[in-house]
Amino acid sequence: GQWDMPTIMTDLGGLERLGDPAGAIARIEEYNAASPRVESNPFLPLLELRRLALLGSLQGFDAVRAPIVEFQARTTNTDARAYADELRADARDALTIFGERATRLNQLADFICHRQF
């Protein structure tokens, strides 16, 4: 259907590759508005985590620190945590070209995923 997960993930990937985090956030919010808010929907935590990461890229980590900590405290979705680790690994891979200058960003990724520096 119109709101199935493969469609939104493809949309988000395209928007992110185009450098449009605001568009990706809007697409997540559109999906959330049209999707049932049920605990059995495993995609909602994944999309919330992705939305927070996108917001952080626009507004800085301090703007999303509290929502990320709250997300970690309330989620028990192992898929969301696995996805967080996957995003963390992708971020670390992308930052390798910056060497030591990427230390703070790597620490940020560690904090987001594991609440540790």
Wavefront OBJ file of the C-alpha trace (Angstrom):
o trace
v 0.000 0.000 0.000
v 0.831 3.660 -0.023
v 2.206 3.603 3.525
v 4.233 0.407 3.513
v 7.730 0.418 4.920
v 9.744 -0.272 1.737
v 8.220 2.808 0.116
v 9.062 5.169 2.947
v 12.575 3.776 3.349
v 13.231 4.304 -0.362
v 11.814 7.821 -0.126
v 13.963 8.622 2.898
v 17.093 7.249 1.272
v 16.492 9.397 -1.787
v 15.825 12.538 0.227
v 18.912 11.992 2.351
v 21.107 11.418 -0.719
v 19.764 14.668 -2.163
v 20.769 16.472 1.024
v 17.192 17.200 2.069
v 16.911 16.258 5.761
v 13.922 18.587 6.200
v 12.119 16.760 3.376
v 12.949 13.417 4.974
v 11.567 14.608 8.318
v 8.385 15.779 6.599
v 8.044 12.368 4.882
v 8.394 10.561 8.230
v 5.759 12.819 9.775
v 3.467 12.190 6.792
v 3.918 8.420 7.209
v 3.277 8.640 10.949
v 0.111 10.679 10.451
v -1.312 8.055 8.078
v -0.152 4.967 10.007
v -1.906 3.339 12.913
v -0.204 4.155 16.214
v -0.095 0.632 17.564
v 2.599 -1.030 19.635
v 2.779 -3.881 17.136
v 4.055 -1.580 14.359
v 7.833 -2.212 14.552
v 8.623 0.599 12.132
v 7.513 3.493 14.314
v 10.533 3.351 16.675
v 12.886 3.007 13.708
v 11.375 6.044 12.050
v 11.438 8.028 15.292
v 15.138 7.287 15.678
v 15.785 8.288 12.094
v 13.741 11.490 12.561
v 15.800 12.397 15.622
v 19.043 11.783 13.724
v 17.830 14.018 10.895
v 16.757 16.732 13.327
v 20.165 16.518 14.961
v 21.834 17.050 11.601
v 19.784 20.232 11.138
v 19.658 21.662 14.642
v 22.668 20.155 16.391
v 22.885 17.442 18.985
v 21.885 19.616 21.934
v 18.486 20.186 20.326
v 17.728 16.452 20.247
v 19.628 15.207 23.314
v 16.549 14.987 25.576
v 14.304 13.237 23.014
v 17.077 10.735 22.240
v 17.589 9.909 25.911
v 13.822 9.529 26.327
v 13.650 7.300 23.231
v 16.358 5.048 24.618
v 14.644 4.847 27.984
v 11.252 3.849 26.611
v 12.070 1.631 23.665
v 12.557 -2.068 24.006
v 12.366 -2.679 20.278
v 15.473 -4.695 19.433
v 15.087 -3.819 15.760
v 15.271 -0.107 16.594
v 18.393 -0.640 18.664
v 19.974 -2.739 15.909
v 19.134 -0.027 13.388
v 20.701 2.568 15.694
v 23.905 0.522 15.723
v 23.776 0.217 11.936
v 23.386 3.988 11.569
v 26.245 4.472 14.021
v 28.503 2.197 11.973
v 27.538 4.026 8.767
v 28.312 7.369 10.414
v 31.693 6.132 11.644
v 32.540 4.814 8.169
v 31.609 8.130 6.573
v 33.743 10.037 9.086
v 36.954 8.063 8.601
v 38.190 10.516 5.978
v 38.315 13.223 8.677
v 40.633 11.248 10.964
v 41.120 12.734 14.424
v 38.901 15.714 13.584
v 35.899 13.346 13.668
v 36.451 12.304 17.278
v 33.649 14.462 18.685
v 31.185 13.279 16.030
v 32.072 9.659 16.779
v 31.506 10.342 20.468
v 28.134 11.826 19.576
v 27.189 8.657 17.691
v 28.272 6.562 20.696
v 26.150 8.687 23.000
v 23.093 8.481 20.768
v 23.285 4.705 20.538
v 24.665 3.699 23.912
v 24.557 6.775 26.164
v 28.284 6.613 26.674
v 31.229 8.671 25.476
l 1 2 3 4 5 6 7 8 9 10 11 12 13 14 15 16 17 18 19 20 21 22 23 24 25 26 27 28 29 30 31 32 33 34 35 36 37 38 39 40 41 42 43 44 45 46 47 48 49 50 51 52 53 54 55 56 57 58 59 60 61 62 63 64 65 66 67 68 69 70 71 72 73 74 75 76 77 78 79 80 81 82 83 84 85 86 87 88 89 90 91 92 93 94 95 96 97 98 99 100 101 102 103 104 105 106 107 108 109 110 111 112 113 114 115 116 117
